[in-house]
Amino acid sequence: MHPRVVEELLKGVSIRRTAAITGVSVSTVQRVKKSNSYSCSGYLEVQKAS
């Protein structure tokens, strides 16, 4: 999982900028965005509870 990527995307940071900030590839950011497009906020709540 990539909680930092999700956090940046929720802030409205671009895909390329998110990749640069987090140190993951643009492809990874795109996959995370796609897989979490409907559940990002729920994902963060689960991460915070852990």
MOSUL-V207810 format. One record per residue. SS is DSSP state (hx for helix, st for strand, lp for the rest). PSI is psi as a letter, one per 30 degrees, with the letter a starting at -180 (none if undefined). BURIAL is # if it has 16 or more other ideal C-beta (glycine too) atoms within 10 Angstrom, else .. Layout:
# MOSUL-V207810
SS	PSI	BURIAL
SS	PSI	BURIAL
This chain:
# MOSUL-V207810
lp	l	.
lp	i	#
hx	e	.
hx	e	.
hx	e	#
hx	e	#
hx	e	#
hx	e	#
hx	e	#
hx	f	.
lp	f	.
lp	g	.
lp	k	#
lp	l	.
hx	e	#
hx	e	.
hx	e	.
hx	e	#
hx	e	#
hx	e	.
hx	e	.
hx	f	#
lp	g	.
lp	l	#
lp	l	.
hx	e	.
hx	e	.
hx	e	#
hx	e	#
hx	e	.
hx	e	.
hx	e	#
hx	e	.
hx	e	.
hx	f	.
lp	g	#
lp	f	.
lp	f	.
lp	g	.
hx	e	#
hx	e	.
hx	e	.
hx	e	#
hx	e	.
hx	e	.
hx	e	.
hx	e	.
hx	e	.
hx	f	.
lp	none	.
